[in-house]
């Protein structure tokens, strides 16, 4: 119980920030890629994304 109280009183972070930053960065990359992929599919007058849309989006992005 002392250990629980000690952690409740402390303001230090118990879990490191770096893994969460990596997760958020990869999530942002994937969301942006899928947004661009969706635009490629819409441009081709389709509503379903296909592997060729992802390839085109990645090629345009560089």
Phi and psi restraints in degrees (value plus and minus 20) as a CYANA .aco file:
   2 UNK   PHI     -82.4   -42.4
   2 UNK   PSI     -59.9   -19.9
   3 UNK   PHI     -83.9   -43.9
   3 UNK   PSI     -60.3   -20.3
   4 UNK   PHI     -83.0   -43.0
   4 UNK   PSI     -66.4   -26.4
   5 UNK   PHI     -82.2   -42.2
   5 UNK   PSI     -59.6   -19.6
   6 UNK   PHI     -81.9   -41.9
   6 UNK   PSI     -63.4   -23.4
   7 UNK   PHI     -89.8   -49.8
   7 UNK   PSI     -52.8   -12.8
   8 UNK   PHI     -88.5   -48.5
   8 UNK   PSI     -53.5   -13.5
   9 UNK   PHI     -99.9   -59.9
   9 UNK   PSI     -46.9    -6.9
  10 UNK   PHI     -96.5   -56.5
  10 UNK   PSI     135.5   175.5
  11 UNK   PHI    -131.4   -91.4
  11 UNK   PSI     -19.0    21.0
  12 UNK   PHI     -93.3   -53.3
  12 UNK   PSI     133.7   173.7
  13 UNK   PHI     -97.8   -57.8
  13 UNK   PSI     115.5   155.5
  14 UNK   PHI    -115.0   -75.0
  14 UNK   PSI     -40.6    -0.6
  15 UNK   PHI    -138.5   -98.5
  15 UNK   PSI     117.4   157.4
  16 UNK   PHI     -87.5   -47.5
  16 UNK   PSI     130.1   170.1
  17 UNK   PHI     -98.6   -58.6
  17 UNK   PSI     -51.4   -11.4
  18 UNK   PHI     -76.8   -36.8
  18 UNK   PSI     -65.2   -25.2
  19 UNK   PHI     -80.5   -40.5
  19 UNK   PSI     -56.0   -16.0
  20 UNK   PHI     -91.6   -51.6
  20 UNK   PSI     -55.3   -15.3
  21 UNK   PHI     -84.6   -44.6
  21 UNK   PSI     -60.6   -20.6
  22 UNK   PHI     -83.0   -43.0
  22 UNK   PSI     -64.1   -24.1
  23 UNK   PHI     -82.8   -42.8
  23 UNK   PSI     -64.5   -24.5
  24 UNK   PHI     -86.2   -46.2
  24 UNK   PSI     -57.7   -17.7
  25 UNK   PHI     -85.6   -45.6
  25 UNK   PSI     -63.7   -23.7
  26 UNK   PHI     -89.0   -49.0
  26 UNK   PSI     -54.3   -14.3
  27 UNK   PHI     -84.9   -44.9
  27 UNK   PSI     -63.2   -23.2
  28 UNK   PHI     -83.5   -43.5
  28 UNK   PSI     -59.4   -19.4
  29 UNK   PHI     -82.4   -42.4
  29 UNK   PSI     -67.6   -27.6
  30 UNK   PHI     -86.0   -46.0
  30 UNK   PSI     -60.1   -20.1
  31 UNK   PHI     -82.5   -42.5
  31 UNK   PSI     -65.7   -25.7
  32 UNK   PHI     -82.4   -42.4
  32 UNK   PSI     -61.0   -21.0
  33 UNK   PHI     -82.8   -42.8
  33 UNK   PSI     -63.2   -23.2
  34 UNK   PHI     -89.7   -49.7
  34 UNK   PSI     -52.1   -12.1
  35 UNK   PHI     -83.9   -43.9
  35 UNK   PSI     -66.2   -26.2
  36 UNK   PHI     -85.0   -45.0
  36 UNK   PSI     -58.6   -18.6
  37 UNK   PHI     -82.6   -42.6
  37 UNK   PSI     -61.1   -21.1
  38 UNK   PHI     -84.1   -44.1
  38 UNK   PSI     -59.9   -19.9
  39 UNK   PHI     -82.8   -42.8
  39 UNK   PSI     -58.3   -18.3
  40 UNK   PHI     -83.5   -43.5
  40 UNK   PSI     -61.7   -21.7
  41 UNK   PHI     -86.1   -46.1
  41 UNK   PSI     -61.8   -21.8
  42 UNK   PHI     -84.0   -44.0
  42 UNK   PSI     -59.8   -19.8
  43 UNK   PHI     -81.6   -41.6
  43 UNK   PSI     -53.5   -13.5
  44 UNK   PHI    -105.3   -65.3
  44 UNK   PSI      -7.9    32.1
  45 UNK   PHI      40.8    80.8
  45 UNK   PSI      20.7    60.7
  46 UNK   PHI    -146.8  -106.8
  46 UNK   PSI     139.9   179.9
  47 UNK   PHI    -130.3   -90.3
  47 UNK   PSI     -31.7     8.3
  48 UNK   PHI    -120.5   -80.5
  48 UNK   PSI     108.9   148.9
  49 UNK   PHI     -98.6   -58.6
  49 UNK   PSI     127.8   167.8
  50 UNK   PHI    -150.7  -110.7
  50 UNK   PSI     142.2   182.2
  51 UNK   PHI     -74.0   -34.0
  51 UNK   PSI     -54.7   -14.7
  52 UNK   PHI     -86.3   -46.3
  52 UNK   PSI     -47.2    -7.2
  53 UNK   PHI     -88.9   -48.9
  53 UNK   PSI     -61.7   -21.7
  54 UNK   PHI     -84.3   -44.3
  54 UNK   PSI     -62.7   -22.7
  55 UNK   PHI     -81.6   -41.6
  55 UNK   PSI     -62.1   -22.1
  56 UNK   PHI     -85.2   -45.2
  56 UNK   PSI     -64.2   -24.2
  57 UNK   PHI     -81.3   -41.3
  57 UNK   PSI     -62.9   -22.9
  58 UNK   PHI     -86.4   -46.4
  58 UNK   PSI     -57.3   -17.3
  59 UNK   PHI     -87.4   -47.4
  59 UNK   PSI     -61.3   -21.3
  60 UNK   PHI     -87.3   -47.3
  60 UNK   PSI     -60.0   -20.0
  61 UNK   PHI     -83.3   -43.3
  61 UNK   PSI     -51.8   -11.8
